[in-house]
């Protein structure tokens, strides 16, 4: 187990994904943000089945910055309740872990 996490959240537009990425990077809350290709999302919301095109955003950061990342995402995301999930990274290359620790907030 490492102290690195990946955070996943979907965004309603490519522009929102880019803006969130820039905010997290500028705030040194994330070392890296990857924006995926548009996906077809289907989910239940307020008692109804919904379908929207969304852009997945993957954020690489330290585990101790998870809550700060969530707060920044919730503050700047247009959804009332963005689905933010984090996964502990079990294995990571030592150089990658060092880089993530170096470029994120101390």
FITI-483157 format. One record per residue (C-alpha): residue in three letters; x, y, z. Coordinates in steps of 0.05 Angstrom, whole numbers, m for minus. Layout:
% FITI-483157
rest ALA; px X; py Y; pz Z
...
This chain:
% FITI-483157
rest UNK; px 0; py 0; pz 0
rest UNK; px 24; py 70; pz m16
rest UNK; px 2; py 140; pz 5
rest UNK; px m21; py 154; pz m67
rest UNK; px m94; py 156; pz m88
rest UNK; px m130; py 163; pz m154
rest UNK; px m194; py 203; pz m152
rest UNK; px m247; py 194; pz m206
rest UNK; px m303; py 243; pz m222
rest UNK; px m344; py 255; pz m285
rest UNK; px m356; py 324; pz m315
rest UNK; px m414; py 349; pz m358
rest UNK; px m367; py 381; pz m410
rest UNK; px m295; py 378; pz m432
rest UNK; px m288; py 450; pz m410
rest UNK; px m309; py 434; pz m339
rest UNK; px m260; py 376; pz m336
rest UNK; px m204; py 422; pz m360
rest UNK; px m223; py 478; pz m311
rest UNK; px m224; py 429; pz m252
rest UNK; px m157; py 400; pz m274
rest UNK; px m125; py 469; pz m278
rest UNK; px m152; py 488; pz m210
rest UNK; px m126; py 425; pz m177
rest UNK; px m58; py 431; pz m210
rest UNK; px m52; py 506; pz m196
rest UNK; px m70; py 493; pz m123
rest UNK; px m19; py 437; pz m120
rest UNK; px m73; py 390; pz m97
rest UNK; px m58; py 342; pz m154
rest UNK; px 5; py 320; pz m190
rest UNK; px m32; py 298; pz m253
rest UNK; px m101; py 300; pz m282
rest UNK; px m123; py 256; pz m341
rest UNK; px m185; py 272; pz m380
rest UNK; px m215; py 213; pz m416
rest UNK; px m258; py 209; pz m478
rest UNK; px m331; py 225; pz m474
rest UNK; px m372; py 169; pz m441
rest UNK; px m446; py 152; pz m442
rest UNK; px m467; py 156; pz m368
rest UNK; px m532; py 128; pz m341
rest UNK; px m552; py 136; pz m268
rest UNK; px m610; py 146; pz m220
rest UNK; px m620; py 217; pz m195
rest UNK; px m679; py 243; pz m154
rest UNK; px m721; py 182; pz m170
rest UNK; px m710; py 184; pz m246
rest UNK; px m664; py 147; pz m293
rest UNK; px m617; py 197; pz m327
rest UNK; px m571; py 193; pz m387
rest UNK; px m517; py 244; pz m403
rest UNK; px m452; py 248; pz m441
rest UNK; px m396; py 261; pz m392
rest UNK; px m320; py 267; pz m390
rest UNK; px m283; py 224; pz m339
rest UNK; px m229; py 259; pz m299
rest UNK; px m176; py 219; pz m262
rest UNK; px m134; py 255; pz m210
rest UNK; px m68; py 229; pz m181
rest UNK; px m50; py 256; pz m113
rest UNK; px m29; py 240; pz m42
rest UNK; px m79; py 206; pz 4
rest UNK; px m75; py 263; pz 55
rest UNK; px m100; py 311; pz 1
rest UNK; px m162; py 271; pz m15
rest UNK; px m209; py 314; pz 27
rest UNK; px m180; py 379; pz 0
rest UNK; px m189; py 353; pz m71
rest UNK; px m261; py 334; pz m57
rest UNK; px m275; py 403; pz m29
rest UNK; px m244; py 437; pz m89
rest UNK; px m283; py 392; pz m137
rest UNK; px m350; py 404; pz m101
rest UNK; px m337; py 479; pz m99
rest UNK; px m324; py 485; pz m174
rest UNK; px m365; py 428; pz m204
rest UNK; px m433; py 448; pz m232
rest UNK; px m468; py 385; pz m208
rest UNK; px m505; py 388; pz m142
rest UNK; px m473; py 323; pz m121
rest UNK; px m414; py 303; pz m165
rest UNK; px m397; py 229; pz m157
rest UNK; px m326; py 233; pz m128
rest UNK; px m293; py 166; pz m113
rest UNK; px m222; py 152; pz m92
rest UNK; px m180; py 90; pz m96
rest UNK; px m117; py 75; pz m56
rest UNK; px m60; py 56; pz m102
rest UNK; px m30; py m9; pz m79
rest UNK; px 33; py m6; pz m121
rest UNK; px 68; py 53; pz m153
rest UNK; px 137; py 62; pz m184
rest UNK; px 183; py 95; pz m133
rest UNK; px 201; py 152; pz m180
rest UNK; px 127; py 166; pz m193
rest UNK; px 111; py 167; pz m119
rest UNK; px 169; py 214; pz m107
rest UNK; px 146; py 260; pz m162
rest UNK; px 74; py 262; pz m135
rest UNK; px 99; py 278; pz m65
rest UNK; px 147; py 332; pz m93
rest UNK; px 97; py 371; pz m135
rest UNK; px 37; py 370; pz m89
rest UNK; px 27; py 414; pz m27
rest UNK; px 75; py 400; pz 29
